[in-house]
Each structure stands twice: as C-alpha cells, then as structure tokens.
C-alpha cells in the first residue's frame, strides 16, 4: 500500500534527479566559502529572486531568524501576523536569541496585515518603547496568496515609515505560480526574502535567504553564531539547485490536486470546506462532530496520513501526490462519512 501523506509539503522525498545531483556534487568547505555547489546555489537563488546575494541555511526557521536578527538590534521590534510562522511557529527565537520584541497583529481574512493597523502599532520615538524596525509578511499565508497591489502598497508603506520589510516566502514560488508571474514580481517589494527549498520544491533540506550583499554578509556571521555553519554541505545544496531549476514549473500540478481534493470533499457529508480559500496547494476543512476522533485513524488504516478534528484540518498537495492519490483519499473519506454518520 502506498503511503499518502497529506499533512504537509515538508514530507516530500527528493526526486531521482536530486539524488543523482547529490551523489555527484562537487564539494568543499563552505565555512571557508570553498564549496562550489553551495556557491552556485547561492548565486542561482539570488538571480532568481532578483537580489544581490543569498545565503544557504539549514531551514526556514533559521533563515527567518537570521533575517530578523540582521534587520533588528536588541531592544528593537518587528511587526508580524499573530499566526505568522516567524512569530508563532519558530520557538520564539528572535526574542530568545536576539532580544527582539515581536508585535503581533491579527491577519485579515485574505492573509494580509491591515496597513492602517500596522501604522497604529509603530511605536513613537520615545524611550519607553521598543524601536519599531521591521515589518514581516508571509506569502503564501495559510495557502492564500497576497495580491500584488497589496505588496506594492506594503513596500511603499515600509519605506514611508523607515521600516525594513522582510518576506517569509517559504512558499513564494507557489504564490508566483498562482499569480502566473515571475517570482521577482513578488520579491521586488521586499528588502529580504526567505525561500524554503524543502517544501513544494521537494529538496530534502534547506532554505535560502536573499537580499543585499552587505545584509547577507552580516547574516552569514549570525549563521555561524547560531551554529549554522556547515562544511561540505554542497551535497545538500545540489538538491536545492535541482529544486530551483526543475521543480518550480510543476507546482501548478499541486494546486490542481488541492482543488480536486476540495471539490471532492464538498460533496461528502460531514466535511465543510470553503472552496474560495483554496488558492494554492493547501485545503483546510472541518469535520462534523461524529467524525472527530475517528477520521484520522480511519484514514491511517487506508494508508493515508492526515490530521483530525475538532480544529480545522490542513491537507497539502505536493510532489509525490498524484491525482489518483487524491481520488483514493476522497473514496476513503466518503467511506468514513458513510460509516460514522449513519
């Protein structure tokens, strides 16, 4: 039985081309700047995002941490979404390691931050307050894509208020695929962008932080300080090169599969889905009470790994999940509904 894991696009396995690239990668000591494969990946990532430089790091969490700690000094502040990854899901690293205060605000339903509320949250120039230094956005946010006109407005807002602006672009290539634009159309509005290679792009490890050359030089020092200096890590970067050159175009297939799943779940009693929120590779749905606590175990028996209620469940389409896998999951969900709702 094929295992169908719908929990996240972090569960992807490397493609055959990635495995071959990893096996034959030319290596060196990256802490000395001598790993040619990492150097190639960093140049490629910077070029694709339209930035001067980039830095290969072990994870999206590390990439965002380095960005915040480079943008902000101790006692300064970043404004961020209440449920943003950089605030809620990264173990408080900026506060613990950087002594940087987060100022969380509620996201709007479309995943944006209301810039009027951001403006109200900027602290006055008064020594009672932390100095507001940075605005962090996330794209995609819960699978939703931030509109290009909003990004332009946010970038102009940041400049007007003397803020730096960072994008947690873990899935920014998904956003670009949805908007049918080059990723630079998104990245151009931000000083720095973090991109995960290990989600929809299917590399086994790693993210890249992209931005100005002097910024990346400072971030590299922070990377060393937090233990992120890797040696012959070109064996990992080789997969990242394949991710950026061969795995971007196929992201639209994941979006179609997510839509296929959402449309199928809508037809099954006991499943509640807002189809309008399914913009990229994520589907969020809720269960009728009789299915809560039964759905996850039932699906596991069928070889499908997915969450359970009572909270909304996230299902994520990704490399390795095909249309027939979605159909099989829908058949299992319908069987679960029939068994426990009657």
Buried (B, 14 or more C-beta within 10 A) or exposed (E): EEEBBBBBBBBBEBBEBBBBBBEEBEBBBBBEEBBBBBBBBBEBBBBBBBBBBBBBBBBBBBBBBBBBBBBBEEEBBBBBBEBBBBBBEBEEBBBEBBBBBBBBBEBBEBBBBEBEEBEEBBBEEEEEEBBBBBBBBBBBBBBBBBBBEBBEBBBEBBEEBEBBBBBBBBBBBBBBBBBEEEBBBBBBBBBBBBBBBBBBBBBBBBBBBBBEEEBBEBBBEBBEEBEBBBEBBBBBBBBBBBBBEBBBEBBBBBBEBBBBBBBBBEEBEBBEBEEEBBBBBBBBBBBBEBBBBBBBEBBBEBBBBBBBBEEBBBBBBBBBBBEEBBBBBBEBBBBBBEEBEE
